[in-house]
Amino acid sequence: MNARIDQDMLSARVKAIIAGVLQMDVQDLVAEKSLKDQGLDSLCLLFLIDELEAEFEIRLIGEELEVEHFKSANSITSLLNDNYQVSGN
């Protein structure tokens, strides 16, 4: 399968998870915009991490949990793609 399609599918899954945690429509989520500006607080971040770990069957540890990785939907997608080779399938 085309790597770009995988990346797009992964991005869509990440956005859906974030939208669920933030209780907003996925269409309203802006991938490159700060999640803090879109309503993410520290409690939501904990729920988000839990949802990501469950959905992708991974365990985020150490430096992967640094705030910089959770600034936007795009940064989360990059974290998953770079460290776990998670695909959108």
MIZAMAR-102472 format. One line per 10 residues: number of its first residue (from 1); their letters; for each residue y, z, x of C-alpha. Coordinates in nm, 3 decimals, always signed. Each point is the difference from the previous one (the first is absolute). Layout:
BEGIN
NUM) A) Y Z X; ...
! end
This chain:
BEGIN
1) MNARIDQDML) +0.000 +0.000 +0.000; +0.352 -0.068 +0.112; +0.155 +0.295 +0.188; +0.329 -0.045 -0.188; -0.180 +0.034 -0.333; -0.170 +0.318 +0.125; +0.339 +0.137 +0.109; +0.153 -0.084 -0.337; -0.289 +0.163 -0.183; +0.025 +0.311 +0.216
11) SARVKAIIAG) +0.373 +0.018 -0.063; -0.059 -0.030 -0.374; -0.256 +0.282 +0.005; +0.231 +0.225 +0.202; +0.288 -0.070 -0.236; -0.219 +0.077 -0.302; -0.101 +0.335 +0.150; +0.360 +0.090 +0.082; +0.117 -0.101 -0.347; -0.271 +0.216 -0.153
21) VLQMDVQDLV) +0.101 +0.303 +0.205; +0.368 -0.053 -0.078; -0.080 -0.072 -0.367; +0.193 -0.325 +0.000; -0.076 -0.363 -0.077; -0.135 -0.182 +0.303; +0.248 -0.283 -0.067; +0.286 +0.247 +0.056; -0.127 +0.105 +0.343; +0.180 -0.172 +0.289
31) AEKSLKDQGL) -0.240 -0.032 +0.296; +0.264 +0.012 +0.273; +0.217 +0.268 -0.162; -0.022 +0.366 +0.101; -0.257 +0.184 -0.208; +0.224 +0.305 +0.011; +0.270 -0.205 -0.172; -0.258 -0.104 -0.259; -0.095 +0.359 -0.087; -0.256 +0.108 +0.261
41) DSLCLLFLID) +0.030 +0.369 +0.085; -0.222 +0.225 +0.214; -0.236 +0.084 -0.285; -0.035 -0.365 -0.099; -0.070 -0.083 +0.365; -0.299 +0.237 -0.001; -0.133 -0.166 -0.316; +0.063 -0.343 +0.152; -0.195 +0.082 +0.316; -0.288 +0.131 -0.210
51) ELEAEFEIRL) -0.002 -0.315 -0.216; +0.011 -0.231 +0.303; -0.287 +0.184 +0.169; -0.211 -0.015 -0.316; +0.076 -0.365 -0.080; -0.067 -0.132 +0.350; -0.266 +0.257 +0.098; +0.188 +0.109 +0.311; +0.131 +0.323 +0.147; +0.356 -0.001 +0.134
61) IGEELEVEHF) +0.039 +0.234 +0.296; +0.246 +0.093 +0.274; +0.274 -0.252 +0.068; -0.104 -0.206 -0.302; +0.150 +0.274 -0.218; +0.347 -0.025 +0.154; +0.276 -0.063 -0.253; +0.095 -0.333 +0.162; -0.324 -0.152 -0.133; +0.096 +0.091 -0.357
71) KSANSITSLL) +0.357 -0.131 -0.010; -0.083 -0.300 -0.218; -0.289 -0.182 -0.162; +0.015 -0.250 +0.286; -0.032 +0.273 +0.265; -0.304 +0.145 -0.177; -0.159 -0.344 -0.024; +0.059 -0.050 +0.373; -0.152 +0.340 +0.080; -0.315 -0.081 -0.194
81) NDNYQVSGN) -0.028 -0.351 +0.137; +0.067 +0.096 +0.363; -0.214 +0.315 +0.019; -0.279 -0.065 -0.245; -0.018 -0.378 -0.042; -0.001 +0.073 -0.372; +0.000 -0.315 -0.207; +0.108 -0.066 -0.353; -0.356 -0.066 -0.116
! end
